[in-house]
Amino acid sequence: MASAPVYNASIQPDADADFPAETGRYHLYVAYACPFASRALSARNLKGLEDAIGLSVAHPIFQKTKPNDESDTHRGWAFVDPKTTLSVTGADGNEYSTAGCIPDTVNHVKFVRDLYEMVDKTPRTFSVPVLWDKKTQTIVSDDSAGILRALDSGFRELVPSNFALFPKELEAEIEAANSDRVLIIN
C-alpha cells in the first residue's frame, strides 16, 4: 500500500542542484511485488539508466524488521542475497525462494526500514521505491511519480534515450490517471 511520500526531492541536470544528475551517484530500492516500485524500475530501464543508477530488489514476503525486539512487531521489505540465502520463511510458516532478489550493496542494510532510520528515526511507513543519494547518504524520494519525473528529466543529458515519459502535452492527462490509480490501488 502506498502512503503519502515523506521524501520528494528531485534530481536536476544542473550541477549546482541539491541532487545533480551524476552517473553512479544514486541507487534505487524496489520490490517487484509493489506496483509503485515496479513503475520506478521500469522508468529506470526504459530510460537506459541501468549503468547510471544502481539497484537493490527486496524480497516480496515481509519479514520482522526488528527480529530481536519482541515489542516491535513491524514486518516489511527485506533484502536477501539469493547466493547465500535460498529461501525465507513467511509469517504463514511457508518457505519462499529468494530468486530475483538483489541485496543492498550500498548501505548493506537488511530492511527498507533501516534506510529510513539511517536518515530519520521518526516512526512512519517504510515504503518502496526509494531513490537514495550515495554521496549525501539520504533519501532523495520515496514518491514513485516523483522518481519517474526525476529519471525522465534529470538524467536527460546522460542517456542516449531521447523520448519523454512525461510529454508536456500530456502532463495533465498523466497526472489525472496517476491520481486515479493511486486511489484504486490503495
C-alpha positions, -999 to +999 in steps of 0.1 A: +000+000+000+014+034-010+014+061+016+020+098+012+056+103+003+079+115+031+107+125+007+100+141-026+131+159-039+141+157-075+173+151-095+182+180-117+205+182-148+221+213-132+255+206-115+247+231-087+214+215-078+210+198-044+207+165-062+225+168-096+224+141-122+256+121-119+263+086-131+268+062-102+256+086-075+221+072-070+207+038-060+171+026-065+155+003-039+124-016-051+103-047-046+088-064-076+056-070-056+050-033-053+034-017-084+047+017-074+082+005-072+079-016-104+070+016-123+101+033-110+122+003-120+105+003-155+113+040-159+150+034-150+152+006-176+132+024-203+154+055-200+186+033-202+198+042-168+209+007-157+246+017-157+239+051-141+216+041-112+223+010-090+195-014-080+185-035-050+154-057-050+137-066-017+120-099-011+082-099-017+074-116+016+075-092+046+099-101+074+101-089+110+123-058+108+135-059+144+137-097+149+154-094+183+128-069+197+097-087+209+078-054+214+084-043+178+060-062+156+066-044+123+071-065+092+084-051+060+106-054+029+138-073+035+170-076+014+185-110+010+213-124-011+200-154-031+236-167-033+237-172+004+200-174+014+180-197-008+146-191+009+129-171+037+101-181+060+069-162+057+045-153+086+025-183+074+054-207+081+060-215+044+094-212+027+097-187-002+125-186-028+148-156-028+155-159-066+154-125-082+164-106-051+193-082-052+209-074-019+218-039-007+254-033-018+254+004-009+244+006+027+244-031+034+211-029+053+188-058+058+155-039+056+140-009+038+131+003+073+168+006+080+172+031+051+146+054+066+160+051+101+195+060+088+180+093+078+154+099+105+142+078+134+106+092+132+081+063+130+065+061+096+056+038+068+087+023+053+078+020+016+094+014-018+105+027-042+134+046-025+158+067-046+190+070-025+218+095-028+250+077-021+270+110-018+249+126+009+236+093+024+200+103+022+167+095+006+160+117-025+125+105-030+101+078-019+074+090-043+071+068-074+057+096-096+084+120-084+111+094-091+097+089-126+099+126-133+134+128-119+146+099-141+128+113-171+141+149-169+171+149-145+192+124-165+182+135-200+217+147-208+234+115-196+215+088-215+210+081-252+172+078-250+155+109-262+119+101-255+099+116-227+080+096-201+060+128-193+055+147-226+044+183-219+013+180-240+001+150-219+011+162-184-025+170-172-039+137-185-010+117-169-015+134-136-052+126-136-046+090-145-019+087-118-042+102-092-070+077-101-047+047-100-033+056-065-068+058-052-078+025-068-047+005-057-048+018-022 
